[in-house]
Every structure is written in C-alpha cells, then in structure tokens.
C-alpha cells in the first residue's frame, strides 16, 4: 500500500454519482425515493437469505456490498434533489448533541465514516 492514498470525500462521491443520474428536472424526487426504498428492500432480501441459508450462502458479502452501494447512490440522489449536503447529514449522524450543522463538512471522507475511525461508544444509537 502506498502513502499517496487520498480518501474520497462524501461530497466528491455525490458529484460523481450525479454524473450517472439519467433522470433530470422537476418531478424526479418520487422516482428517486422509490428507487431508494426498492434498493433498501433488496438489501433486506439479502439479509433474509443469509438468515435462511446461513453458511451455505457464499455470495452474501458481495451481494450486500452491491446493494449498499445502490442504496448509497439513491441516498445521495435524494439528498441532492432536496438540496441537502450528504456530508452534512453524515456528520450530523455522528454528533452526540443531535444538532445538524450545515456547510462545515465538505472535507468529510467516506474513509472517516468507517467504524474503525469512529468512537462508537459516543453515538447515542449504539449506547445503552
């Protein structure tokens, strides 16, 4: 592994995902939200298959990774269509005071959102 690794920021991901979005203009939010729900359903279907088939489901990790990528794409599209920065939403999820701070998170990387880089004990959803 080289030292020239540059983490992709959430905002960079959103810009790159937007380039692949074929639906433009008004009236697309409903379609995009249906896509998000559909892909979330596909992710849940993979979890169901894993519960049902347990160790015999060999393609689980790859299938889940693909579905999470699809969910992320649609989530980015929904945020963009609502003119919300996905980086601000992601940062707010990590803040224990629950205050949404818009505009301060452009440098937030996807790498920084990995569990190994987050103090999970400070997250209200994971404590208790």
N, C-alpha and C positions, 0 to 999 in steps of 0.2 A: 504494500500500500504506500502511496506517495504522500508527501506532505502538502501537495498542491490541491487538496480536496477543498472544494467550495460548495457549501451546503446550499441547496435550492431553498429560496425563501417561499413562504406561503403566497406572497403577492406575485412572485415570478411564476409559480405554478398556476395561479389564477389567470395570469396573462397568456400563458402557453395553452391552457385548457380552452380559453376563449377563442383562440385561433382555430380550434377544431369544431367549434359550435356552428352547426349549419342552420340553426333557427335564429333569425334576427327580427328585430322590430317589436312593436307592441303586440300584446296577446300571447306571448310565448311563455309567460310565467306558469300558467296552468299546465302546459305540456311538460315543462321542466320539473315542476313539483310531482307530476305523475311519474316521470322518469325516476326521480329520487325515491319515491315510495316503491316503485317496481324493483329498483336495484336493491333497496333495503330488504324487500321480500326475497329476492334471490340470495342475499347474504344469509338470511334466516333459514332458507331452504337448505343451504349447505350445512348450517349448524344442526338442523334436524337430521340430515343424512348421517352426519358424524355421530350423533347420539344413537341413531338406529343401528348403524353398521359398525360403529366403534373402530377397532383396529383394522378391519377389512377395507375401510375407506382410505385408500392410499393417496388419492389426489386432493385431499382436504386442504392442505396448506396452500397449494397453488390456486385452487378454486376460490378460497377465501380471499387471498391476495388480489385476485382479479376482481372479485365483487366489491371489495373495499375500495379499490381504485375507481370502479364505476360509481360507487356512492360518493366518493370524494369529488369526482368530476361534476356530478349533478349538484352536490352541495355548493361547490364553487360557482356554478351557473346560477343557482337560486340566489346566493348572496350577491353576485354581480348584478342580477336583474333587479334586486331591491336596493342597489347602490350601497351595499354594506361591504366593508373590507373583511374578507375571511380571516385575515391575520388578526384583526381586532377581536373577532368572535373567538378565535382560538386562544388568544391571550386572555380574554375575559374568563374563559373556562378554567384557567389556571390560577386566577386571582381569588384568594380566600375571602376578600371583603365583598365579593359579588358586584362590584362596580364596573360597568362597561366603560372603557376609555377608548374613544375613537381617535385614530390617527397617529398613535405612538408606536405602532408595531410593524412597520414596513420591513424591518430587518429580521423579524421572527422567521426562523428557518423550520422546515419540516423536520430536520435533524434534531433541533432543540425540543421538539414535541414528543420525541421517543421516550418511553418510560424510563430508560436508563439515565436520562438527563433531567427528570422531573422529580422533585421531592413529593412523592405521592401521599405521604403522611399528612401534608398540609392541605390536601384537597378535601373540601367538605364532603364530597360524594363518596370518598373512599375511607373516611374515618368512622369510628363509632364502635 
